[in-house]
Amino acid sequence: MTLHEANLIEENLISGALDPDLPGTAAILQEARRVRFDAQLWGVPKTDPARKQVRRAVAFAVFCVIAMIGALSLPFLTSI
């Protein structure tokens, strides 16, 4: 179960769309709470798509900084 699925299960429980008295629902709720607890304790799992987006954003920002430094230093390098 992913963190997103666990959050959806918790939201459905809170909104009343999920009946906790049905057989098997308690096990699903327990698993969802365990996944959410692990995510809070240890952070987001490595397979989470948000981590890839953050990595791409950081890589893009580093590339932009390096490109800017290179572009600004080019006139000084050509004058030498």
Backbone as JSON Lines, residues from 0, in Angstrom:
{"i":0,"aa":"M","n":[0.85,-1.17,0.0],"ca":[0.0,0.0,0.0],"c":[0.89,1.24,0.0]}
{"i":1,"aa":"T","n":[0.55,2.18,-0.85],"ca":[1.32,3.41,-0.92],"c":[0.8,4.42,0.09]}
{"i":2,"aa":"L","n":[1.58,5.46,0.3],"ca":[1.19,6.51,1.23],"c":[-0.06,7.23,0.73]}
{"i":3,"aa":"H","n":[-0.14,7.42,-0.57],"ca":[-1.31,8.08,-1.15],"c":[-2.58,7.26,-0.89]}
{"i":4,"aa":"E","n":[-2.5,5.96,-1.08],"ca":[-3.65,5.09,-0.82],"c":[-4.04,5.12,0.66]}
{"i":5,"aa":"A","n":[-3.04,5.12,1.53],"ca":[-3.32,5.16,2.97],"c":[-4.01,6.46,3.34]}
{"i":6,"aa":"N","n":[-3.58,7.55,2.75],"ca":[-4.23,8.84,3.02],"c":[-5.67,8.84,2.52]}
{"i":7,"aa":"L","n":[-5.91,8.25,1.35],"ca":[-7.27,8.17,0.82],"c":[-8.18,7.33,1.73]}
{"i":8,"aa":"I","n":[-7.65,6.24,2.25],"ca":[-8.43,5.39,3.16],"c":[-8.77,6.17,4.42]}
{"i":9,"aa":"E","n":[-7.82,6.89,4.97],"ca":[-8.07,7.68,6.17],"c":[-9.1,8.78,5.9]}
{"i":10,"aa":"E","n":[-9.0,9.43,4.73],"ca":[-9.97,10.48,4.38],"c":[-11.37,9.89,4.24]}
{"i":11,"aa":"N","n":[-11.47,8.71,3.63],"ca":[-12.77,8.07,3.48],"c":[-13.35,7.67,4.84]}
{"i":12,"aa":"L","n":[-12.51,7.27,5.75],"ca":[-12.97,6.93,7.1],"c":[-13.49,8.17,7.81]}
{"i":13,"aa":"I","n":[-12.76,9.26,7.71],"ca":[-13.16,10.49,8.38],"c":[-14.45,11.05,7.78]}
{"i":14,"aa":"S","n":[-14.58,10.98,6.46],"ca":[-15.78,11.52,5.81],"c":[-17.0,10.64,5.99]}
{"i":15,"aa":"G","n":[-16.81,9.42,6.45],"ca":[-17.93,8.52,6.68],"c":[-18.25,7.62,5.5]}
{"i":16,"aa":"A","n":[-17.47,7.68,4.44],"ca":[-17.71,6.84,3.27],"c":[-17.27,5.4,3.51]}
{"i":17,"aa":"L","n":[-16.44,5.18,4.51],"ca":[-15.93,3.85,4.81],"c":[-16.52,3.39,6.14]}
{"i":18,"aa":"D","n":[-17.15,2.23,6.13],"ca":[-17.79,1.7,7.33],"c":[-16.79,0.83,8.09]}
{"i":19,"aa":"P","n":[-16.35,1.23,9.28],"ca":[-15.37,0.46,10.03],"c":[-15.92,-0.85,10.6]}
{"i":20,"aa":"D","n":[-17.23,-1.04,10.55],"ca":[-17.83,-2.26,11.11],"c":[-17.86,-3.42,10.12]}
{"i":21,"aa":"L","n":[-17.53,-3.16,8.86],"ca":[-17.52,-4.24,7.87],"c":[-16.36,-5.19,8.12]}
{"i":22,"aa":"P","n":[-16.54,-6.5,7.82],"ca":[-15.44,-7.44,8.01],"c":[-14.26,-7.11,7.09]}
{"i":23,"aa":"G","n":[-13.09,-7.14,7.63],"ca":[-11.88,-6.87,6.85],"c":[-11.49,-5.41,6.82]}
{"i":24,"aa":"T","n":[-12.41,-4.53,7.17],"ca":[-12.1,-3.1,7.13],"c":[-11.1,-2.73,8.21]}
{"i":25,"aa":"A","n":[-11.19,-3.37,9.35],"ca":[-10.26,-3.07,10.45],"c":[-8.83,-3.38,10.05]}
{"i":26,"aa":"A","n":[-8.64,-4.47,9.31],"ca":[-7.28,-4.82,8.87],"c":[-6.75,-3.79,7.87]}
{"i":27,"aa":"I","n":[-7.62,-3.33,6.99],"ca":[-7.21,-2.33,6.01],"c":[-6.87,-1.01,6.71]}
{"i":28,"aa":"L","n":[-7.68,-0.63,7.68],"ca":[-7.41,0.6,8.43],"c":[-6.11,0.49,9.21]}
{"i":29,"aa":"Q","n":[-5.87,-0.67,9.79],"ca":[-4.63,-0.88,10.54],"c":[-3.42,-0.77,9.6]}
{"i":30,"aa":"E","n":[-3.53,-1.36,8.42],"ca":[-2.43,-1.28,7.45],"c":[-2.22,0.17,7.0]}
{"i":31,"aa":"A","n":[-3.31,0.9,6.76],"ca":[-3.19,2.3,6.35],"c":[-2.53,3.14,7.45]}
{"i":32,"aa":"R","n":[-2.91,2.89,8.68],"ca":[-2.3,3.64,9.78],"c":[-0.83,3.28,9.95]}
{"i":33,"aa":"R","n":[-0.49,2.01,9.71],"ca":[0.91,1.6,9.8],"c":[1.74,2.28,8.72]}
{"i":34,"aa":"V","n":[1.21,2.34,7.5],"ca":[1.93,2.98,6.39],"c":[2.12,4.47,6.69]}
{"i":35,"aa":"R","n":[1.07,5.12,7.18],"ca":[1.19,6.55,7.51],"c":[2.18,6.78,8.66]}
{"i":36,"aa":"F","n":[2.17,5.9,9.66],"ca":[3.1,6.02,10.78],"c":[4.54,5.83,10.3]}
{"i":37,"aa":"D","n":[4.78,4.82,9.45],"ca":[6.12,4.61,8.92],"c":[6.59,5.81,8.11]}
{"i":38,"aa":"A","n":[5.68,6.4,7.35],"ca":[6.04,7.57,6.55],"c":[6.39,8.75,7.44]}
{"i":39,"aa":"Q","n":[5.68,8.92,8.53],"ca":[5.99,10.01,9.46],"c":[7.29,9.74,10.2]}
{"i":40,"aa":"L","n":[7.53,8.48,10.53],"ca":[8.71,8.12,11.31],"c":[9.98,8.12,10.46]}
{"i":41,"aa":"W","n":[9.89,7.54,9.27],"ca":[11.08,7.33,8.45],"c":[11.12,8.21,7.2]}
{"i":42,"aa":"G","n":[10.09,8.97,6.97],"ca":[10.06,9.81,5.78],"c":[9.37,9.09,4.63]}
{"i":43,"aa":"V","n":[9.3,9.76,3.52],"ca":[8.61,9.24,2.35],"c":[9.43,8.11,1.75]}
{"i":44,"aa":"P","n":[8.81,7.01,1.33],"ca":[9.56,5.92,0.72],"c":[10.25,6.35,-0.58]}
{"i":45,"aa":"K","n":[11.32,5.66,-0.92],"ca":[12.1,6.02,-2.1],"c":[11.32,5.85,-3.4]}
{"i":46,"aa":"T","n":[10.28,5.05,-3.38],"ca":[9.5,4.83,-4.6],"c":[8.43,5.89,-4.82]}
{"i":47,"aa":"D","n":[8.34,6.86,-3.92],"ca":[7.32,7.9,-4.05],"c":[7.64,8.81,-5.23]}
{"i":48,"aa":"P","n":[6.69,9.09,-6.12],"ca":[6.95,9.92,-7.29],"c":[7.34,11.35,-6.93]}
{"i":49,"aa":"A","n":[6.94,11.83,-5.77],"ca":[7.29,13.2,-5.38],"c":[8.79,13.36,-5.19]}
{"i":50,"aa":"R","n":[9.46,12.29,-4.77],"ca":[10.92,12.37,-4.6],"c":[11.61,12.6,-5.93]}
{"i":51,"aa":"K","n":[11.11,11.95,-6.99],"ca":[11.7,12.14,-8.31],"c":[11.51,13.57,-8.78]}
{"i":52,"aa":"Q","n":[10.35,14.14,-8.52],"ca":[10.1,15.52,-8.91],"c":[11.02,16.48,-8.17]}
{"i":53,"aa":"V","n":[11.25,16.22,-6.91],"ca":[12.14,17.08,-6.12],"c":[13.57,16.96,-6.64]}
{"i":54,"aa":"R","n":[13.99,15.72,-6.95],"ca":[15.34,15.54,-7.48],"c":[15.52,16.27,-8.81]}
{"i":55,"aa":"R","n":[14.52,16.18,-9.67],"ca":[14.6,16.87,-10.96],"c":[14.65,18.38,-10.76]}
{"i":56,"aa":"A","n":[13.87,18.9,-9.84],"ca":[13.87,20.33,-9.58],"c":[15.22,20.79,-9.04]}
{"i":57,"aa":"V","n":[15.8,20.02,-8.14],"ca":[17.1,20.37,-7.58],"c":[18.17,20.3,-8.67]}
{"i":58,"aa":"A","n":[18.13,19.27,-9.5],"ca":[19.11,19.14,-10.58],"c":[18.97,20.3,-11.57]}
{"i":59,"aa":"F","n":[17.74,20.68,-11.86],"ca":[17.52,21.8,-12.78],"c":[18.04,23.1,-12.17]}
{"i":60,"aa":"A","n":[17.81,23.31,-10.88],"ca":[18.29,24.53,-10.21],"c":[19.82,24.58,-10.2]}
{"i":61,"aa":"V","n":[20.46,23.44,-9.94],"ca":[21.93,23.4,-9.96],"c":[22.45,23.68,-11.36]}
{"i":62,"aa":"F","n":[21.8,23.1,-12.38],"ca":[22.19,23.35,-13.76],"c":[22.05,24.83,-14.09]}
{"i":63,"aa":"C","n":[20.96,25.47,-13.66],"ca":[20.76,26.9,-13.95],"c":[21.82,27.76,-13.29]}
{"i":64,"aa":"V","n":[22.18,27.43,-12.06],"ca":[23.21,28.2,-11.36],"c":[24.56,28.05,-12.07]}
{"i":65,"aa":"I","n":[24.89,26.83,-12.46],"ca":[26.16,26.6,-13.16],"c":[26.16,27.31,-14.5]}
{"i":66,"aa":"A","n":[25.05,27.26,-15.22],"ca":[24.96,27.94,-16.51],"c":[25.06,29.45,-16.34]}
{"i":67,"aa":"M","n":[24.46,29.99,-15.3],"ca":[24.52,31.43,-15.06],"c":[25.95,31.86,-14.71]}
{"i":68,"aa":"I","n":[26.6,31.08,-13.87],"ca":[27.99,31.41,-13.51],"c":[28.87,31.33,-14.75]}
{"i":69,"aa":"G","n":[28.66,30.31,-15.56],"ca":[29.44,30.19,-16.79],"c":[29.18,31.32,-17.75]}
{"i":70,"aa":"A","n":[27.93,31.71,-17.9],"ca":[27.59,32.8,-18.82],"c":[28.13,34.13,-18.32]}
{"i":71,"aa":"L","n":[28.1,34.37,-17.02],"ca":[28.63,35.62,-16.48],"c":[30.14,35.67,-16.5]}
{"i":72,"aa":"S","n":[30.8,34.54,-16.44],"ca":[32.25,34.53,-16.42],"c":[32.85,34.49,-17.83]}
{"i":73,"aa":"L","n":[32.04,34.24,-18.83],"ca":[32.55,34.17,-20.2],"c":[33.19,35.48,-20.67]}
{"i":74,"aa":"P","n":[32.59,36.63,-20.43],"ca":[33.28,37.88,-20.87],"c":[34.63,38.07,-20.19]}
{"i":75,"aa":"F","n":[34.75,37.69,-18.95],"ca":[36.03,37.83,-18.26],"c":[37.07,36.85,-18.79]}
{"i":76,"aa":"L","n":[36.63,35.65,-19.16],"ca":[37.56,34.67,-19.7],"c":[38.03,35.05,-21.1]}
{"i":77,"aa":"T","n":[37.17,35.67,-21.88],"ca":[37.58,36.06,-23.24],"c":[38.49,37.26,-23.23]}
{"i":78,"aa":"S","n":[38.44,38.07,-22.19],"ca":[39.31,39.26,-22.12],"c":[40.72,38.91,-21.68]}
{"i":79,"aa":"I","n":[40.94,37.72,-21.22],"ca":[42.28,37.33,-20.74],"c":[43.18,37.0,-21.88]}
